[in-house]
Amino acid sequence: MEEDFPTPEKSSKVRDPYLEHAWVNIAVGLLMRNIGRARFEININDKKVQDGKVAKLFREPNPKMTCFDLWKETAAWWSIEGEAFWYFGEEYGAGIPEEIYVLNPRQMSAEINDGKVTRWIYTGSDGDTFTILPDEIVHFREWNPWNAIRGVCPLVSLAMEIEQDILAGKANTDLLKEGGIPKGLLKTDQIIRDEEADQIERRWEAKYGRGSKRKVAVIGKGTSYQPLTLSPDVMKLYDIKRWNQYTILAKYGIPPRVANIHDVRTSLSGTDTREQHAAFWKYTLIPMLENFEQIVEVQFFRRFHLKERGHFNLSMIPELQESEDEQSNRDIAEIKIGLKTINDVLRERGLPEKVWGDTWWRPVDVADVKEKKLNENSE
């Protein structure tokens, strides 16, 4: 069996962060919904292919799954467990698969001989197991320093923070439910008998109980109401939850505005919001998508010696459109002044070069200042 490695489940009381922690659930939801917006296209020689077995497979991976579902579930498991498995189905024999299923990594275990996986064992929800050969899967795996075979949960280093946050949330819930702790005291400087105390309590509940909030009263015999404030320890719970919120979002590479969080201490403008949404794509989603492309390139297209290739088309993502326009304007300006050639720009964008593209074409309305003065003097 594979070597053990630390996970939040084994180092804390948190068994399933996606289920038990709100901000983990929110972060993973943001990742998988946005990744589903990127269109995965099949190309041959940089030309999009609509027909063919491979194109059909990625358009409809199996009778119950769309291309959107395929990448959404892959990204979700990657974000929760640090790995994802594509399975080619029970009917698969050899060659290009006709179906792809996304398996639950928690139900996968490996048999290893001489440091290599000889077979995978999948345990279904009903407890039944079946064997999967390595050639029948595509394994998306995040780098794991403790186990070269499996991925690692991205939250492995945040186990303590997540547990603290859950405990703080439970403490706040208990506080809201009052937990037997009064919000105020009825104080008196007189000695009262038990029957008098019961009478005061009944009078208070009758007049200031249910349906009446935040009222102060004086009930005779010098009895007065003293409100209780929250202790500093209770107030720290809010600071803990706020810190852990930003920690989890930072781990997943999600800027606050993408998660609809606004810090009142900072200014909020349309430009700030656009920049954070664009940064979310450029520094979080695009690197993840490129990683997925490379894994599928090696474990699918090259494995089956296919002429097709797959890539995510981001041209229709609004968050990137503005930054692409700005980049185009910079490229045009640098070409005009001779800092770049046409082919320099095409190489940066991964596009085919032009035969004439290595020559700098100076704008026709640009002339040398000295030459212009000489022409004027000669006249």
Buried (B, 14 or more C-beta within 10 A) or exposed (E): EBEEBBBBBEEBEBEEBBEBBEBBBBBBBBBBEBBBBBBBBBBBEEEEBEEBEBBEBBBBBBEEBEBBBBBBBBBBBBBBBBBBBBBBEEEBEEEBBBBBBBBBBEEBBBEBEEEEBEBBBBBEEEEEEEEBEEEBBBBBBBEBEEBEBBBBBBBBBBBEBBBBBBBBBEBBEEBEEEEEEEEEEBEBEEEBEEEBEEEBEEBBEEEBEEEEEEEEEEBEEEBBBEEEEEEEEEEEBEEBBBEBBBBBBEBBBBBBBBBEBEEEEEEEEEEBBBBBBBBBBEEBBBEBBEEBBEBBBEBBBEEEEBEBBBBBEBEEBEBBEEBBEEBEEEBEEBBBEEEBBBBBBBBEEEEEBEEEBEEBEEEEEEEEEEEEEEEEEEE
